[in-house]
């Protein structure tokens, strides 16, 4: 990911949840907030209720790849947190990418 860094700190996740804008789909919820830099920061959250580690990691890989392929289309300077819902376990790659 050329224009993106990973978002890993808990206090940044909480700030985005509280003050960011959200959009919900069938299998994913996306939170966004401006971060004041010239690059994006991406955070992924997949809860343990969704499945075992193999299933959770598959969802993370698919979401990260979908983001990577469309990264050039996004504006820069945002913190983005993607939260997987339980339906993401059965969703195919194309559904997650959309």
C-alpha positions in Angstrom: 0.0 0.0 0.0 1.7 3.1 -1.3 -0.3 5.9 0.3 -1.4 4.1 3.5 0.0 3.1 6.9 -1.4 0.7 9.4 -3.5 2.0 12.3 -2.7 0.0 15.4 -3.1 2.1 18.5 -6.3 1.6 20.6 -6.8 5.2 21.4 -6.9 6.1 17.7 -9.5 3.4 17.0 -11.7 4.8 19.9 -11.3 8.3 18.6 -12.5 7.3 15.1 -15.4 5.3 16.5 -16.6 8.3 18.6 -15.9 11.2 16.3 -15.8 9.7 12.8 -18.5 9.2 10.2 -19.7 5.7 9.6 -21.3 3.7 6.8 -22.7 0.2 7.2 -23.1 -2.5 4.7 -24.2 -6.1 4.9 -20.9 -7.5 5.9 -18.7 -4.5 6.8 -18.9 -1.2 8.7 -16.5 1.6 7.7 -15.6 4.5 9.9 -13.7 7.5 8.5 -12.1 10.7 10.0 -9.7 13.2 8.7 -6.2 12.9 10.2 -4.4 16.0 9.0 -1.6 14.2 7.2 -1.0 13.5 3.5 -1.5 9.8 3.8 -4.3 7.4 4.9 -4.2 5.1 7.9 -6.1 1.8 7.7 -7.3 -0.2 10.7 -9.1 -3.6 10.5 -11.2 -5.1 13.2 -12.5 -8.7 13.1 -14.0 -9.9 16.3 -13.6 -13.4 17.7 -17.4 -14.1 17.4 -16.9 -14.3 13.6 -14.9 -17.5 13.6 -11.5 -19.1 14.3 -8.2 -17.5 13.5 -8.1 -18.9 10.0 -11.5 -17.3 9.1 -10.6 -14.0 10.7 -7.3 -13.8 8.9 -8.9 -14.6 5.6 -11.3 -11.7 6.1 -8.4 -9.4 6.9 -6.5 -10.4 3.9 -9.4 -9.9 1.6 -10.3 -6.5 2.9 -6.7 -5.4 2.8 -6.3 -6.6 -0.8 -9.5 -4.9 -1.9 -8.3 -1.7 -0.3 -4.9 -2.0 -1.9 -6.3 -2.4 -5.4 -8.5 0.7 -5.1 -6.2 2.8 -3.0 -5.4 5.3 -5.8 -9.2 6.2 -6.0 -9.4 7.3 -2.3 -8.6 10.8 -1.0 -5.6 11.1 1.2 -5.5 12.3 4.7 -8.1 10.0 6.4 -8.1 7.4 9.1 -10.2 4.5 8.0 -11.4 1.7 10.3 -13.1 -1.4 8.7 -15.1 -3.5 11.1 -16.2 -6.9 9.9 -19.6 -8.2 10.8 -20.5 -11.9 11.2 -21.8 -12.1 7.6 -18.3 -11.3 6.3 -17.3 -14.9 7.1 -19.6 -16.2 4.3 -19.0 -13.3 2.0 -16.9 -13.7 -1.1 -14.1 -11.5 -2.1 -16.2 -9.5 -4.6 -18.8 -8.7 -2.0 -16.2 -7.5 0.5 -14.5 -5.4 -2.3 -17.8 -3.7 -3.2 
